[in-house]
């Protein structure tokens, strides 16, 4: 059973027996997919004709705060896209800690769903820092190709960076900008 876009449970009870938290897919128990905020319950094997009763218990008050989770999965997808675009353009460059920190929020939640309230509370700050970094890269990449080529050669300590690599990097930055604008549009139009 999959329960997407919600807070993780405090406990899961199947036919009166408490299920353990597990990290591996397919094992009996419950796990949490932090990137999509999905609880996945896997019950022990039994005949398909048998009745199963599953009780999900969440911390008191959390179901009423479900709106705090809105947009999280989409933001995680855009962060991953920005990270992948940057790394595909420049395998020798590094991504800043802010982008990696924001992008790994979902992974941390998968391992420690009990930290979700603190992670969701700090996520806007780290997401904002990552967005600022993306915007800075976009601004730097939309200048003249010659200036960008010199900046990248200096930053990478590599005089062999080619014009083709710079053009590819600029295309990846434009893609990141379009992804970001799409995310902004979704944020403005989503109640």
N, CA and C atoms as a LAMMPS dump frame, in Angstrom:
ITEM: TIMESTEP
0
ITEM: NUMBER OF ATOMS
573
ITEM: BOX BOUNDS ff ff ff
-5.0000000000000000e+02 5.0000000000000000e+02
-5.0000000000000000e+02 5.0000000000000000e+02
-5.0000000000000000e+02 5.0000000000000000e+02
ITEM: ATOMS id mol type element x y z
1 1 1 N 0.849 -1.162 0
2 1 2 C 0 0 0
3 1 3 C 0.899 1.229 0
4 2 1 N 0.559 2.211 -0.854
5 2 2 C 1.337 3.45 -0.961
6 2 3 C 0.456 4.617 -0.542
7 3 1 N 0.995 5.462 0.329
8 3 2 C 0.293 6.662 0.797
9 3 3 C 1.163 7.867 0.443
10 4 1 N 0.959 8.459 -0.745
11 4 2 C 1.857 9.52 -1.208
12 4 3 C 1.545 10.889 -0.604
13 5 1 N 2.574 11.724 -0.567
14 5 2 C 2.428 13.125 -0.207
15 5 3 C 1.897 13.375 1.19
16 6 1 N 2.413 12.667 2.174
17 6 2 C 1.905 12.825 3.533
18 6 3 C 3.038 12.633 4.542
19 7 1 N 2.743 12.982 5.763
20 7 2 C 3.691 12.798 6.869
21 7 3 C 3.908 11.309 7.107
22 8 1 N 5.067 10.916 7.563
23 8 2 C 5.292 9.494 7.861
24 8 3 C 4.524 9.09 9.115
25 9 1 N 4.211 7.81 9.235
26 9 2 C 3.492 7.35 10.416
27 9 3 C 4.409 7.231 11.631
28 10 1 N 3.775 7.257 12.791
29 10 2 C 4.497 6.897 14.018
30 10 3 C 4.541 5.389 14.146
31 11 1 N 3.443 4.759 13.693
32 11 2 C 3.399 3.3 13.719
33 11 3 C 2.424 2.8 12.662
34 12 1 N 2.666 1.541 12.264
35 12 2 C 1.794 0.851 11.318
36 12 3 C 1.459 -0.493 11.95
37 13 1 N 0.18 -0.795 12.02
38 13 2 C -0.281 -2.046 12.625
39 13 3 C -1.075 -2.816 11.573
40 14 1 N -0.687 -4.073 11.358
41 14 2 C -1.371 -4.943 10.402
42 14 3 C -1.963 -6.114 11.172
43 15 1 N -3.285 -6.214 11.107
44 15 2 C -4.008 -7.289 11.801
45 15 3 C -3.573 -7.401 13.258
46 16 1 N -3.431 -6.262 13.909
47 16 2 C -3.096 -6.242 15.33
48 16 3 C -1.614 -6.355 15.646
49 17 1 N -0.778 -6.576 14.658
50 17 2 C 0.666 -6.715 14.864
51 17 3 C 1.387 -5.474 14.338
52 18 1 N 2.246 -4.944 15.165
53 18 2 C 3.01 -3.755 14.771
54 18 3 C 4.062 -4.127 13.721
55 19 1 N 4.119 -3.357 12.618
56 19 2 C 5.151 -3.561 11.592
57 19 3 C 6.344 -2.688 11.917
58 20 1 N 7.523 -3.199 11.651
59 20 2 C 8.756 -2.447 11.866
60 20 3 C 9.031 -1.52 10.688
61 21 1 N 9.782 -0.458 10.953
62 21 2 C 10.307 0.405 9.905
63 21 3 C 11.441 -0.36 9.229
64 22 1 N 11.424 -0.431 7.891
65 22 2 C 12.467 -1.093 7.118
66 22 3 C 12.952 -0.132 6.043
67 23 1 N 14.188 -0.288 5.629
68 23 2 C 14.729 0.593 4.587
69 23 3 C 14.698 -0.055 3.206
70 24 1 N 14.555 -1.372 3.169
71 24 2 C 14.614 -2.087 1.901
72 24 3 C 13.221 -2.329 1.338
73 25 1 N 13.077 -2.033 0.046
74 25 2 C 11.811 -2.284 -0.636
75 25 3 C 11.535 -3.775 -0.687
76 26 1 N 10.265 -4.135 -0.572
77 26 2 C 9.869 -5.525 -0.7
78 26 3 C 9.872 -6.326 0.58
79 27 1 N 10.525 -5.839 1.622
80 27 2 C 10.535 -6.544 2.903
81 27 3 C 9.266 -6.179 3.685
82 28 1 N 8.691 -7.14 4.411
83 28 2 C 7.537 -6.793 5.232
84 28 3 C 7.903 -5.697 6.239
85 29 1 N 7.068 -4.692 6.314
86 29 2 C 7.29 -3.549 7.188
87 29 3 C 6.827 -2.292 6.487
88 30 1 N 7.174 -1.163 7.05
89 30 2 C 6.85 0.094 6.368
90 30 3 C 8.135 0.874 6.144
91 31 1 N 8.166 1.613 5.046
92 31 2 C 9.296 2.473 4.749
93 31 3 C 8.765 3.808 4.258
94 32 1 N 9.663 4.76 4.168
95 32 2 C 9.272 6.102 3.761
96 32 3 C 10.167 6.562 2.632
97 33 1 N 9.553 6.954 1.524
98 33 2 C 10.277 7.493 0.385
99 33 3 C 10.276 9.014 0.528
100 34 1 N 11.387 9.542 1.035
101 34 2 C 11.451 10.953 1.391
102 34 3 C 11.339 11.915 0.231
103 35 1 N 11.762 11.526 -0.955
104 35 2 C 11.71 12.444 -2.096
105 35 3 C 10.27 12.729 -2.496
106 36 1 N 9.399 11.733 -2.402
107 36 2 C 7.988 11.908 -2.76
108 36 3 C 7.077 11.959 -1.532
109 37 1 N 7.68 11.869 -0.355
110 37 2 C 6.928 11.869 0.908
111 37 3 C 5.85 10.781 0.907
112 38 1 N 6.262 9.569 0.532
113 38 2 C 5.336 8.449 0.4
114 38 3 C 5.642 7.36 1.421
115 39 1 N 4.622 6.964 2.164
116 39 2 C 4.726 5.814 3.056
117 39 3 C 4.369 4.571 2.247
118 40 1 N 5.211 3.553 2.325
119 40 2 C 4.971 2.297 1.621
120 40 3 C 4.864 1.197 2.672
121 41 1 N 3.73 0.515 2.667
122 41 2 C 3.496 -0.573 3.617
123 41 3 C 3.525 -1.883 2.837
124 42 1 N 4.404 -2.797 3.263
125 42 2 C 4.491 -4.128 2.662
126 42 3 C 4.094 -5.128 3.741
127 43 1 N 3.011 -5.834 3.498
128 43 2 C 2.537 -6.805 4.49
129 43 3 C 3.157 -8.168 4.203
130 44 1 N 3.272 -9.006 5.244
131 44 2 C 3.779 -10.363 5.013
132 44 3 C 2.872 -11.101 4.019
133 45 1 N 3.469 -12.076 3.3
134 45 2 C 2.692 -12.853 2.315
135 45 3 C 1.54 -13.571 3
136 46 1 N 0.455 -13.645 2.233
137 46 2 C -0.744 -14.356 2.689
138 46 3 C -1.616 -14.638 1.485
139 47 1 N -2.596 -15.495 1.608
140 47 2 C -3.487 -15.756 0.474
141 47 3 C -4.222 -14.469 0.066
142 48 1 N -4.436 -14.305 -1.227
143 48 2 C -5.102 -13.094 -1.711
144 48 3 C -6.549 -13.01 -1.249
145 49 1 N -7.097 -14.11 -0.801
146 49 2 C -8.488 -14.114 -0.346
147 49 3 C -8.623 -13.693 1.115
148 50 1 N -7.523 -13.569 1.829
149 50 2 C -7.61 -13.217 3.257
150 50 3 C -7.787 -11.702 3.424
151 51 1 N -8.533 -11.355 4.43
152 51 2 C -8.788 -9.959 4.769
153 51 3 C -7.574 -9.404 5.521
154 52 1 N -7.228 -8.121 5.229
155 52 2 C -6.101 -7.464 5.891
156 52 3 C -6.6 -6.142 6.453
157 53 1 N -6.275 -5.903 7.72
158 53 2 C -6.623 -4.623 8.337
159 53 3 C -5.322 -3.884 8.654
160 54 1 N -5.197 -2.69 8.082
161 54 2 C -3.989 -1.879 8.274
162 54 3 C -4.378 -0.585 8.973
163 55 1 N -3.728 -0.325 10.108
164 55 2 C -3.952 0.91 10.86
165 55 3 C -2.69 1.756 10.798
166 56 1 N -2.83 2.985 10.32
167 56 2 C -1.726 3.937 10.229
168 56 3 C -1.938 4.973 11.329
169 57 1 N -0.937 5.159 12.171
170 57 2 C -1.012 6.15 13.248
171 57 3 C 0.052 7.218 13.012
172 58 1 N -0.417 8.466 12.957
173 58 2 C 0.502 9.599 12.804
174 58 3 C 0.475 10.429 14.068
175 59 1 N 1.523 11.21 14.236
176 59 2 C 1.593 12.097 15.391
177 59 3 C 0.383 13.028 15.388
178 60 1 N -0.159 13.239 16.539
179 60 2 C -1.342 14.079 16.69
180 60 3 C -1.1 15.463 16.07
181 61 1 N -2.033 15.912 15.27
182 61 2 C -1.972 17.236 14.663
183 61 3 C -1.302 17.294 13.306
184 62 1 N -0.515 16.287 12.956
185 62 2 C 0.189 16.335 11.675
186 62 3 C -0.739 16.272 10.465
187 63 1 N -1.774 15.432 10.459
188 63 2 C -2.647 15.422 9.271
189 63 3 C -3.23 16.805 8.945
190 64 1 N -3.482 17.62 9.923
191 64 2 C -4.017 18.964 9.68
192 64 3 C -2.959 19.894 9.09
193 65 1 N -1.693 19.506 9.166
194 65 2 C -0.588 20.331 8.651
195 65 3 C -0.057 19.813 7.311
196 66 1 N -0.858 19.035 6.606
197 66 2 C -0.431 18.438 5.34
198 66 3 C -0.017 19.496 4.31
199 67 1 N -0.611 20.678 4.355
200 67 2 C -0.282 21.723 3.369
201 67 3 C 1.186 22.159 3.457
202 68 1 N 1.844 21.925 4.595
203 68 2 C 3.268 22.258 4.728
204 68 3 C 4.131 21.438 3.773
205 69 1 N 3.595 20.337 3.281
206 69 2 C 4.341 19.444 2.395
207 69 3 C 4.126 19.769 0.918
208 70 1 N 3.188 20.662 0.614
209 70 2 C 2.855 20.982 -0.775
210 70 3 C 4.074 21.482 -1.54
211 71 1 N 4.262 20.958 -2.716
212 71 2 C 5.335 21.399 -3.603
213 71 3 C 6.694 20.777 -3.344
214 72 1 N 6.828 20.024 -2.268
215 72 2 C 8.132 19.467 -1.906
216 72 3 C 8.682 18.542 -2.989
217 73 1 N 7.877 17.613 -3.465
218 73 2 C 8.355 16.641 -4.458
219 73 3 C 8.791 17.34 -5.739
220 74 1 N 8.062 18.349 -6.169
221 74 2 C 8.441 19.094 -7.367
222 74 3 C 9.747 19.841 -7.179
223 75 1 N 9.923 20.424 -6.004
224 75 2 C 11.185 21.119 -5.731
225 75 3 C 12.354 20.142 -5.715
226 76 1 N 12.128 18.955 -5.171
227 76 2 C 13.185 17.945 -5.159
228 76 3 C 13.561 17.551 -6.588
229 77 1 N 12.577 17.416 -7.45
230 77 2 C 12.836 17.064 -8.845
231 77 3 C 13.64 18.158 -9.542
232 78 1 N 13.286 19.432 -9.301
233 78 2 C 14.02 20.538 -9.934
234 78 3 C 15.446 20.635 -9.404
235 79 1 N 15.646 20.389 -8.119
236 79 2 C 17 20.396 -7.571
237 79 3 C 17.848 19.317 -8.228
238 80 1 N 17.281 18.144 -8.358
239 80 2 C 18.017 17.041 -8.979
240 80 3 C 18.345 17.375 -10.434
241 81 1 N 17.4 17.987 -11.126
242 81 2 C 17.633 18.38 -12.51
243 81 3 C 18.761 19.393 -12.63
244 82 1 N 18.79 20.384 -11.734
245 82 2 C 19.854 21.396 -11.754
246 82 3 C 21.206 20.745 -11.466
247 83 1 N 21.237 19.856 -10.496
248 83 2 C 22.474 19.159 -10.145
249 83 3 C 22.973 18.327 -11.328
250 84 1 N 22.061 17.538 -11.929
251 84 2 C 22.449 16.689 -13.052
252 84 3 C 22.895 17.515 -14.255
253 85 1 N 22.179 18.611 -14.53
254 85 2 C 22.555 19.458 -15.666
255 85 3 C 23.943 20.041 -15.457
256 86 1 N 24.211 20.509 -14.26
257 86 2 C 25.513 21.1 -13.987
258 86 3 C 26.62 20.054 -14.102
259 87 1 N 26.393 18.902 -13.519
260 87 2 C 27.422 17.86 -13.566
261 87 3 C 27.616 17.284 -14.962
262 88 1 N 26.546 17.223 -15.753
263 88 2 C 26.711 16.687 -17.11
264 88 3 C 27.488 17.661 -17.981
265 89 1 N 27.375 18.954 -17.67
266 89 2 C 28.084 19.958 -18.453
267 89 3 C 29.549 20.014 -18.066
268 90 1 N 29.829 19.862 -16.789
269 90 2 C 31.214 20 -16.314
270 90 3 C 31.53 18.921 -15.292
271 91 1 N 31.965 17.788 -15.734
272 91 2 C 32.272 16.733 -14.771
273 91 3 C 33.362 17.109 -13.775
274 92 1 N 34.174 18.096 -14.105
275 92 2 C 35.249 18.446 -13.178
276 92 3 C 34.842 19.54 -12.201
277 93 1 N 33.687 20.147 -12.386
278 93 2 C 33.272 21.201 -11.462
279 93 3 C 32.601 20.582 -10.25
280 94 1 N 32.402 21.385 -9.273
281 94 2 C 31.759 20.923 -8.054
282 94 3 C 30.458 21.686 -7.884
283 95 1 N 29.527 21.076 -7.202
284 95 2 C 28.289 21.751 -6.833
285 95 3 C 28.445 22.213 -5.394
286 96 1 N 27.874 23.344 -5.07
287 96 2 C 28.056 23.853 -3.72
288 96 3 C 27.291 23.027 -2.7
289 97 1 N 27.711 23.17 -1.475
290 97 2 C 27.077 22.438 -0.38
291 97 3 C 25.587 22.737 -0.29
292 98 1 N 25.182 23.982 -0.58
293 98 2 C 23.763 24.34 -0.465
294 98 3 C 22.897 23.517 -1.416
295 99 1 N 23.356 23.306 -2.648
296 99 2 C 22.579 22.517 -3.602
297 99 3 C 22.538 21.056 -3.178
298 100 1 N 23.661 20.52 -2.769
299 100 2 C 23.72 19.123 -2.339
300 100 3 C 22.881 18.917 -1.077
301 101 1 N 22.986 19.84 -0.125
302 101 2 C 22.219 19.75 1.118
303 101 3 C 20.723 19.735 0.821
304 102 1 N 20.266 20.676 -0.008
305 102 2 C 18.84 20.75 -0.335
306 102 3 C 18.39 19.495 -1.066
307 103 1 N 19.197 19.052 -2.033
308 103 2 C 18.846 17.892 -2.842
309 103 3 C 18.78 16.608 -2.007
310 104 1 N 19.574 16.506 -0.968
311 104 2 C 19.611 15.292 -0.159
312 104 3 C 18.557 15.259 0.95
313 105 1 N 17.736 16.289 1.043
314 105 2 C 16.693 16.307 2.074
315 105 3 C 15.817 15.073 1.976
316 106 1 N 15.377 14.741 0.767
317 106 2 C 14.525 13.565 0.585
318 106 3 C 15.213 12.273 0.997
319 107 1 N 16.488 12.158 0.665
320 107 2 C 17.229 10.954 1.07
321 107 3 C 17.314 10.847 2.588
322 108 1 N 17.589 11.984 3.239
323 108 2 C 17.665 11.951 4.709
324 108 3 C 16.325 11.515 5.304
325 109 1 N 15.227 11.978 4.713
326 109 2 C 13.903 11.597 5.207
327 109 3 C 13.64 10.107 5.002
328 110 1 N 14.168 9.537 3.92
329 110 2 C 13.987 8.097 3.699
330 110 3 C 14.653 7.283 4.796
331 111 1 N 15.809 7.739 5.269
332 111 2 C 16.528 7.022 6.32
333 111 3 C 16.013 7.347 7.716
334 112 1 N 15.547 8.569 7.903
335 112 2 C 15.111 9.009 9.229
336 112 3 C 13.804 9.791 9.128
337 113 1 N 12.688 9.099 8.852
338 113 2 C 11.417 9.813 8.711
339 113 3 C 10.994 10.547 9.983
340 114 1 N 11.543 10.133 11.118
341 114 2 C 11.204 10.791 12.372
342 114 3 C 11.729 12.232 12.446
343 115 1 N 12.61 12.625 11.519
344 115 2 C 13.159 13.986 11.512
345 115 3 C 12.397 14.915 10.571
346 116 1 N 11.264 14.486 10.059
347 116 2 C 10.586 15.232 9.01
348 116 3 C 10.197 16.654 9.409
349 117 1 N 9.742 16.851 10.625
350 117 2 C 9.323 18.208 11.003
351 117 3 C 10.498 19.185 10.956
352 118 1 N 11.644 18.775 11.455
353 118 2 C 12.821 19.637 11.416
354 118 3 C 13.307 19.827 9.975
355 119 1 N 13.301 18.762 9.178
356 119 2 C 13.763 18.859 7.788
357 119 3 C 12.843 19.768 6.966
358 120 1 N 11.544 19.622 7.129
359 120 2 C 10.599 20.455 6.373
360 120 3 C 10.701 21.913 6.824
361 121 1 N 10.963 22.142 8.09
362 121 2 C 11.107 23.516 8.599
363 121 3 C 12.355 24.193 8.029
364 122 1 N 13.443 23.46 7.864
365 122 2 C 14.683 24.072 7.363
366 122 3 C 14.785 24.054 5.842
367 123 1 N 13.932 23.281 5.174
368 123 2 C 14.021 23.136 3.73
369 123 3 C 13.889 24.456 2.96
370 124 1 N 12.969 25.353 3.296
371 124 2 C 12.897 26.609 2.531
372 124 3 C 14.216 27.384 2.524
373 125 1 N 14.943 27.356 3.619
374 125 2 C 16.219 28.078 3.68
375 125 3 C 17.251 27.443 2.745
376 126 1 N 17.438 26.122 2.827
377 126 2 C 18.448 25.487 1.989
378 126 3 C 18.02 25.478 0.527
379 127 1 N 16.73 25.375 0.271
380 127 2 C 16.233 25.443 -1.101
381 127 3 C 16.498 26.83 -1.676
382 128 1 N 16.268 27.868 -0.881
383 128 2 C 16.538 29.238 -1.314
384 128 3 C 18.011 29.456 -1.614
385 129 1 N 18.878 28.91 -0.772
386 129 2 C 20.319 29.034 -1.019
387 129 3 C 20.711 28.328 -2.314
388 130 1 N 20.133 27.154 -2.559
389 130 2 C 20.422 26.417 -3.788
390 130 3 C 19.91 27.192 -5
391 131 1 N 18.709 27.76 -4.899
392 131 2 C 18.174 28.561 -5.997
393 131 3 C 19.051 29.771 -6.278
394 132 1 N 19.542 30.414 -5.224
395 132 2 C 20.431 31.565 -5.414
396 132 3 C 21.684 31.157 -6.175
397 133 1 N 22.237 29.987 -5.838
398 133 2 C 23.426 29.512 -6.525
399 133 3 C 23.126 29.258 -8.005
400 134 1 N 21.971 28.622 -8.277
401 134 2 C 21.583 28.363 -9.665
402 134 3 C 21.449 29.684 -10.427
403 135 1 N 20.792 30.668 -9.808
404 135 2 C 20.63 31.969 -10.464
405 135 3 C 21.986 32.625 -10.726
406 136 1 N 22.894 32.54 -9.778
407 136 2 C 24.238 33.107 -9.981
408 136 3 C 24.937 32.438 -11.16
409 137 1 N 24.808 31.11 -11.256
410 137 2 C 25.422 30.388 -12.37
411 137 3 C 24.782 30.804 -13.697
412 138 1 N 23.465 30.972 -13.686
413 138 2 C 22.772 31.38 -14.911
414 138 3 C 23.232 32.77 -15.337
415 139 1 N 23.308 33.694 -14.378
416 139 2 C 23.773 35.05 -14.706
417 139 3 C 25.197 35.015 -15.252
418 140 1 N 26.05 34.23 -14.626
419 140 2 C 27.437 34.138 -15.091
420 140 3 C 27.508 33.494 -16.471
421 141 1 N 26.625 32.557 -16.734
422 141 2 C 26.663 31.83 -17.996
423 141 3 C 25.984 32.518 -19.151
424 142 1 N 25.268 33.614 -18.893
425 142 2 C 24.591 34.298 -19.987
426 142 3 C 25.367 35.516 -20.471
427 143 1 N 26.547 35.719 -19.918
428 143 2 C 27.409 36.805 -20.388
429 143 3 C 28.096 36.402 -21.683
430 144 1 N 29.119 37.101 -22.032
431 144 2 C 29.821 36.789 -23.281
432 144 3 C 30.517 35.439 -23.162
433 145 1 N 30.558 34.73 -24.275
434 145 2 C 31.205 33.415 -24.279
435 145 3 C 32.693 33.526 -23.959
436 146 1 N 33.317 34.575 -24.449
437 146 2 C 34.748 34.742 -24.197
438 146 3 C 35.019 34.944 -22.706
439 147 1 N 34.198 35.805 -22.06
440 147 2 C 34.382 36.053 -20.629
441 147 3 C 34.112 34.78 -19.829
442 148 1 N 33.065 34.036 -20.217
443 148 2 C 32.745 32.792 -19.523
444 148 3 C 33.865 31.771 -19.707
445 149 1 N 34.395 31.674 -20.921
446 149 2 C 35.494 30.752 -21.185
447 149 3 C 36.68 31.049 -20.281
448 150 1 N 37.039 32.32 -20.161
449 150 2 C 38.163 32.699 -19.299
450 150 3 C 37.858 32.42 -17.835
451 151 1 N 36.624 32.717 -17.398
452 151 2 C 36.238 32.468 -16.002
453 151 3 C 36.308 30.974 -15.682
454 152 1 N 35.803 30.14 -16.584
455 152 2 C 35.818 28.689 -16.348
456 152 3 C 37.236 28.13 -16.382
457 153 1 N 38.046 28.625 -17.304
458 153 2 C 39.435 28.165 -17.344
459 153 3 C 40.14 28.5 -16.043
460 154 1 N 39.889 29.691 -15.535
461 154 2 C 40.526 30.103 -14.279
462 154 3 C 39.992 29.289 -13.102
463 155 1 N 38.689 29.122 -13.052
464 155 2 C 38.073 28.386 -11.933
465 155 3 C 38.506 26.926 -11.924
466 156 1 N 38.667 26.345 -13.111
467 156 2 C 39.024 24.928 -13.21
468 156 3 C 40.522 24.694 -13.303
469 157 1 N 41.288 25.781 -13.384
470 157 2 C 42.739 25.661 -13.565
471 157 3 C 43.032 24.781 -14.779
472 158 1 N 42.265 25.037 -15.859
473 158 2 C 42.369 24.207 -17.049
474 158 3 C 42.298 25.092 -18.291
475 159 1 N 43.385 25.23 -18.974
476 159 2 C 43.412 26.07 -20.178
477 159 3 C 42.873 25.326 -21.39
478 160 1 N 42.512 24.053 -21.225
479 160 2 C 42.054 23.258 -22.361
480 160 3 C 40.537 23.266 -22.533
481 161 1 N 39.818 24.019 -21.727
482 161 2 C 38.371 24.109 -21.878
483 161 3 C 38.089 24.742 -23.237
484 162 1 N 37.214 24.09 -24.013
485 162 2 C 36.971 24.521 -25.386
486 162 3 C 35.722 25.387 -25.509
487 163 1 N 35.613 26.058 -26.656
488 163 2 C 34.422 26.849 -26.95
489 163 3 C 33.177 25.955 -26.962
490 164 1 N 33.312 24.733 -27.448
491 164 2 C 32.183 23.799 -27.488
492 164 3 C 31.706 23.45 -26.075
493 165 1 N 32.639 23.276 -25.166
494 165 2 C 32.262 22.995 -23.78
495 165 3 C 31.527 24.189 -23.168
496 166 1 N 31.974 25.385 -23.482
497 166 2 C 31.311 26.589 -22.969
498 166 3 C 29.896 26.678 -23.531
499 167 1 N 29.733 26.411 -24.818
500 167 2 C 28.402 26.46 -25.438
501 167 3 C 27.478 25.42 -24.8
502 168 1 N 28.007 24.219 -24.556
503 168 2 C 27.21 23.178 -23.906
504 168 3 C 26.811 23.611 -22.501
505 169 1 N 27.739 24.181 -21.762
506 169 2 C 27.464 24.671 -20.416
507 169 3 C 26.362 25.727 -20.453
508 170 1 N 26.417 26.628 -21.411
509 170 2 C 25.379 27.654 -21.52
510 170 3 C 24.019 27.023 -21.814
511 171 1 N 23.976 25.996 -22.659
512 171 2 C 22.703 25.305 -22.93
513 171 3 C 22.156 24.674 -21.66
514 172 1 N 23.025 24.065 -20.857
515 172 2 C 22.584 23.452 -19.61
516 172 3 C 22.06 24.51 -18.631
517 173 1 N 22.699 25.661 -18.601
518 173 2 C 22.228 26.744 -17.736
519 173 3 C 20.858 27.245 -18.189
520 174 1 N 20.674 27.357 -19.505
521 174 2 C 19.364 27.783 -20.006
522 174 3 C 18.299 26.761 -19.622
523 175 1 N 18.652 25.476 -19.697
524 175 2 C 17.714 24.43 -19.293
525 175 3 C 17.358 24.564 -17.813
526 176 1 N 18.354 24.826 -16.984
527 176 2 C 18.102 25.022 -15.553
528 176 3 C 17.201 26.231 -15.334
529 177 1 N 17.404 27.299 -16.109
530 177 2 C 16.563 28.489 -15.985
531 177 3 C 15.128 28.173 -16.365
532 178 1 N 14.928 27.422 -17.456
533 178 2 C 13.569 27.053 -17.867
534 178 3 C 12.91 26.199 -16.788
535 179 1 N 13.651 25.234 -16.241
536 179 2 C 13.109 24.402 -15.153
537 179 3 C 12.709 25.266 -13.977
538 180 1 N 13.548 26.226 -13.633
539 180 2 C 13.264 27.099 -12.501
540 180 3 C 12.035 27.957 -12.781
541 181 1 N 11.917 28.501 -14.001
542 181 2 C 10.764 29.317 -14.351
543 181 3 C 9.487 28.486 -14.331
544 182 1 N 9.577 27.229 -14.811
545 182 2 C 8.419 26.341 -14.731
546 182 3 C 8.008 26.13 -13.283
547 183 1 N 8.981 25.94 -12.405
548 183 2 C 8.69 25.771 -10.974
549 183 3 C 8.074 27.021 -10.375
550 184 1 N 8.583 28.198 -10.765
551 184 2 C 8.003 29.445 -10.28
552 184 3 C 6.567 29.589 -10.753
553 185 1 N 6.304 29.225 -12.022
554 185 2 C 4.953 29.316 -12.567
555 185 3 C 4.019 28.388 -11.817
556 186 1 N 4.481 27.169 -11.511
557 186 2 C 3.657 26.224 -10.744
558 186 3 C 3.364 26.786 -9.367
559 187 1 N 4.343 27.421 -8.746
560 187 2 C 4.147 27.971 -7.412
561 187 3 C 3.115 29.088 -7.435
562 188 1 N 3.138 29.924 -8.483
563 188 2 C 2.202 31.042 -8.561
564 188 3 C 0.788 30.581 -8.856
565 189 1 N 0.614 29.487 -9.625
566 189 2 C -0.708 29.071 -10.037
567 189 3 C -1.314 28.022 -9.12
568 190 1 N -0.543 27.451 -8.234
569 190 2 C -1.04 26.431 -7.327
570 190 3 C -1.522 27.082 -6.041
571 191 1 N -2.802 26.837 -5.659
572 191 2 C -3.293 27.462 -4.412
573 191 3 C -2.61 26.898 -3.196
